[in-house]
Amino acid sequence: MNKRIVLRIAALVMLVAGGALVSAQVQLPSSPPRQFGASVTPAFEGWFDNPDGTHSFLIGYYSRNTEAELDIPIGPDNHFEPTADMGQPTHFLTRRRFGMFVVTMPKEFGRNDKISWTLRSAGATTTIPFFMHTDYNLTPMRSSEESPNGKYNEPPRLRFAEGGPALVGPAVMLRTATASSTATVGVPMALNLLVDDDALYSSGGNGPMGGQRPPVSATISKYRGPGAVKVADQRVAFTAVSGGKPLEPYSGKAATTVTFGEAGDYVLHITINDYSGLGGGGSGCCWTNALMKVTVKGTGATTGQ
């Protein structure tokens, strides 16, 4: 295990022990993964400064559920301090989910200031604080380690249509989601993904890439919304337009459909990983997130209002 990952695990343990508020009934070490009925814990991936002087926290979570997905509405069971809704998910997938969204604080936010995220599920309440600790400083738009060809890995570029705007990096916020669409209950909505990547990779410690991996992979999921969301392909297959080997610049495209079970307003979350794999191989770079707002109408006389 490389030094960076060890430091992050140690820091998370310190946060839980010293700064986090964990319910007395369920302590983290005694909460093993289960198929369903397990808790969800916020995860602090790190923080970074923005060119305009603001500061962003990259945040994910760990669900101990291996099969069940949970919906936890904004409120007492899912809130930030000091502002309850900071664009966090209300739908939680299984297992570890790296860097799903960012919370950006103003320039005036100082080294001693903190925000926190509280999640309550399966009888456990966990509050994790986020602050600008030196050990958690990230460079999410450029890997800190050099690739074998002397260059530095960068996140994939995602478009939803030819010639459309490119989305790059994990720093996605609900209030600035740029993609939107409409759909009808029960009618599959087409979703196209066009991706360009440098075909470099990160491992968090300059180690070689382990195993055979595709140049890019996609995870599409419900982030917020009133009903069930079904993605036709659990593993979206990309077709190479160019490239296809490590260190060989890659372009690819994929198509799938998403079906919504109820009328209402939804948000889809799309993550594009490169050769580095989940969580950027422990490097804090380089993957790309996107949020798509979808307005779903009912069939016939149903309007979803």
N, C-alpha and C positions, 0 to 999 in steps of 0.2 A: 504494500500500500504506500503510495507516494506521500511526501511531506504535506502537500497542500490539503489532501483529503483528510489526513490525520488531524491537522490543525482545525479543519472545519468540524469534524466529529467532536473533537475536544471542546471546541467553542460552543457547540450546540448543547453538549452535556452540561457545561458551565451555565449556559443560559437557563436550562431547565432547572438546574439545582439552585441557582442563585437568583435569577431574575424572573423566571417564568412561574406562573401560578398553576400548579397541577392539582387536580382534585385529590382529596385524601383517599377516596374509594379506589381509584385506579392510578397507580404509578406507572410511568412509561416502561420500566424493565419488566413489569408483570403483565404487559398487554401484548401478547404475541399475535401474529396475523391470524385471521379467521376468514372463512368464506363470507360471513356476514355478521352483523352485530358488533363490529369493532369500531374503535374511535378514529378520528382524523386529527392530525397535529399540523399546525403551520410550520413552514421550513424557511429559514433565512439563508438565501443563497449568497447574498453579498450586496454591496452598494457601489455606486460610481457617481462621479461628477459629470454634469452636462455642460456643453459649451456656453450656455447662458448663465452659468453659475448656480443653477439649481442642483439638487441631489436626488438620486433615484435609488430606491431599494428594490432589488430583484427577489421575488417571493414565490415559493411553491408550497407544497404540502406533502404529507405522508399519510395515506389511508392504510390502516391495518386490515382493511377488507380486501380479500383476494378475488371476490366475484361480485359482491354487491356494490352498487353505486348509490350515493346518498344525495338528497336535496336538503340543504340547510339554508332557509331564507335569511335575508338580512334582518337582524334584530338581536335579541339577547343571546342567541346561540351562535351568531356569526356577525361579529362587529369589530371595527377598529376603534382605537382611541387615539386622538380626541374626536375624530369624525367617523361615525358608524360605517357609512358606505364609502369605501375607497376604491370601488371597482373590482372587488374580489369576487371569486366565483361563488355561486350558490348551489352548483351541482358539482359533486366530487367523485372523481373516477377512482379506480382501484390503485393500490400500491403507491409508489413514490412518483411524484410529478414535479419535475424540476422547473424552476423559473417560469411560472405560468403568466405572471403579470408584474408590473412595476407600480410602485407608489412614489410619486415625485413630490418633494418638499421644496419650499422656497429657499432662496439664497440665505436668508436669515437663520435657517435651521442649523443649529450649532453642533459641535462635537459631543456635547453633554446632553443634547436633546434626544428624546425617544418617542417613537410611536409603538403601538402594539396591536396584535390581532388575536382575538379570542374566538375559539371554536369549542362548542359543546356538543358532544355526540356520544351515544352508548354509555351514558352515565359519567363521562369524563369531561372535565373542563380544562382547557389548556390555553394559556396566554403567553405568547412569545413576543418579546420586545425587539425592536429593530433600531439600531443606532450605528453611527459611522465609526466602527472599530477598525483600526488599521489592518488587522488580519483578515478582514472581510472585504477589502477593497478589490474590485473587479475591473477588467477591461473587456466587456462583453462584445465589443465590435471588432476586436483584434486580439488574437491569441498572444499570450505572453511568452510562448515557447516557439522556437524556430522549427519549421518543417524541414524534412531532409533536403529540399531544394533551396534552402536558405530564405524562403519567404515565410509569411505569417498567415495563419488561417483566418478567414473572415466568414461571417454568417452567409448562408444562402440568400438569394434574392427571389422573392415570391411575387408572382402576378396572378390575377384571376382571369385575365384576358390578354390577348395579344395587344401590345402597345399600351397596356394599362399601367398605373403607377406601381413601382416596385416597393415591397415591404422588406425591410432588412433588420435583423437583430431581434433580441427577446423583449425589448422595451415597449411593451404594448399596454395601453391604458384604455379602459372602457369609454371614457369621455372623449377620446380622440380616435376611436375606431373609424377607419376610413371606408371599409367595405360594407355594402348593404345589399339586400335582396328581398324578394317577396316570394311567397309560396302559398299553397293551398293544403289544408289538412288531408292527409292520406295520399297526396300526389307527389311522387318523387321530384325533388328539385335538383337540377343539374348543378354540379360544382366542378369547375375546371381549375387545375393547378399547373402553372408554368414556372419552372424553377431553373435558375442558373447558379452554379457554384464553382469555386476555384479548385475543388477536389483535393484540398489540403485537409489535414486533420490535427486534432489536439488530443492529448492524453493526460494532461495535468502534470506530467513529469518527464516529457521527452521520450517516453517509451514507444515502442512500435505499435502499430494498429493490430489489435488482436482479432483473429478469425476473418472470415469472409463477410463483408458488409456491402450493402448497396451504396451507390454514391450519395443518394438522398432517400429519406423516408418521411412519411407524413402520418400524423395522428390528428384525426378530426373528431370533435366531441362537443357535446352540449356544455355550455358555460353558465348560461342562465336561461330560464324559460319555464312555462307552466306545465308542459307535457313531455311525453317520451319523444326521443329523437333517435332515429335509426339511420346509421350510415351503411350504405350497401356493401362497402368493402372495408373490413376491419384492417386489412393491410393493402393500402392503395398501391397499385403497381404503376411505376413510372416507365415510360418508353423513352429511351435515349434519342435525342436529336443530334447530339455530338458528345464526344468523350465517353467515359464509362470505366476508366481505370484511375487509381490513385495518382495524384499530381497531374492529371490530364483534365483541363477545364471541362466542365460538364453542363449540358443543357438537357432538360427533360420535361415531359408533360404527362399529366395523368387526368383521368376523368372518373367521377363517381356520382352518386346521387344521395340526397339526404331527405328523409321523410319525417314529417312532424305529426304527432298524435293528437294535438289539440290546437285550437286557434289561440293567438296571442302574440306577444313580442318575445323573441328569442335572441340569444347571442351564441354563435358557434365559435369554438376555439380551434385554431389550426396551428400545429407545430411542425416545422420542417427541420429535421436533423440532417447533418452531413455525415461524412465518414467517421466523425468523432463519436457518434452514438449519443445515447441519452445523457443529458446534463453536460454535453461537450466533453465527455471523457474525464470529468472532474476538473476541467480547466476554467469553468465560468464563461466560456465562449466555445463554440459558436453555433447557435441555433437561431431560428427565426420564428416568432409568434405572430399570429394575426387574429383579430376578432372581427367577425362578420355579424352585423345586426340583420335579423330576418323577421319581417312582419308576415305572420301566417294567418290567412283568412279561412273561415269555415266554408263548407260546401252549401249550395242552395241558399236558404234564407239565413244561415248562420253567418254572423259578421265577426264574431270573436270579441265584441264589445262587452 
